[in-house]
């Protein structure tokens, strides 16, 4: 190689030029890498969001059908209870079969410390072997033992008077025991308020109010379609009654229903409902009632195959603990054995952690045929008593009704309706 070529090659090589090219390439590579990282993160973020949304939707579906499954199991329990309670059972035995619907139920089966090791292992194995991967539980409670506000306009006079009396007693007891409430409402006319509740329901063709005058005048602020002249369809409609404050509604709501069983069950009715039966019933008696019906050693549940027998067992017990009742107490219908109306709260769950989803269903199931039969029996008895009273007043000898069955007053046993219990209320939360 000649000296000229060596010099030319050295002059051709420029280290500054090479460094400049390498810097541009590095910058382009870094820019590309940053762009790729950004795109990858955005794609990953979108994918994660899509995954969460889709998994949540799947969990929602699973939770919903878990709740539906729980509801079906609850309805099955009620159906079994209805079938067994329709059999000829010894007096008072009905409380024993109440456990068919009373005890809480859930899946997977809960593992408690009282279980043996083998039972725990067996429960865990069954849970793992199940194809169902969700969880559910339900609670069944008695709805019928609350005060049915629609009975304010019942065709039965005894139901109308009993319901009115109970509602008045609730307010009066609050006045007597709550100083703040008494200071505010001791002069309030609660009878007028309850009469407006009755006006809401009654279909009097003359629109005559129980408070006097045209009942539409009290509701005119709500519009020309009020009062609707029908039963309450929800408890919240009670808020529309003129004079019904939030405080009054909060006082009544835990103790009332629109799905009552048309009789008082002293073995299930809440304490405040029992106390509302008569203003002479004291707190000590109610305390003893609650203790007795939950403790067989203290007498257990109240018993009686008929309304009179059930009422007398309850009355004699509260009288022995210092309570007093008036003569109208004898007219209140009682039922110690049968439970007709149930409230079901079923919950389904799916997923875990932040992705867990819960669905809740609430339903009310009633035996409408038995309820209608009970109301009819009250109305028939009241007509018979009125006829007898009229005959006595006119100096006639009341006719003795002919016995048409093996025993006087025997009731025809109604067959259990086919299919699942009748649902009259359904809510999804």
Secondary structure as UniProt FT lines:
FT   HELIX           3..12
FT   HELIX           15..85
FT   TURN            91..93
FT   HELIX           94..97
FT   HELIX           99..102
FT   STRAND          105..107
FT   TURN            113..114
FT   HELIX           117..129
FT   STRAND          135..142
FT   TURN            144..145
FT   STRAND          147..148
FT   HELIX           149..153
FT   HELIX           157..177
FT   HELIX           179..185
FT   TURN            186..187
FT   HELIX           190..201
FT   TURN            205..206
FT   TURN            210..211
FT   HELIX           215..222
FT   TURN            224..225
FT   HELIX           235..240
FT   TURN            242..243
FT   HELIX           246..253
FT   TURN            254..255
FT   STRAND          256..257
FT   TURN            266..268
FT   HELIX           271..275
FT   TURN            276..277
FT   TURN            279..280
FT   HELIX           283..293
FT   HELIX           296..298
FT   HELIX           307..319
FT   TURN            320..322
FT   HELIX           327..331
FT   STRAND          341..350
FT   HELIX           353..355
FT   STRAND          357..366
FT   HELIX           368..393
FT   TURN            394..395
FT   TURN            408..409
FT   STRAND          422..428
//
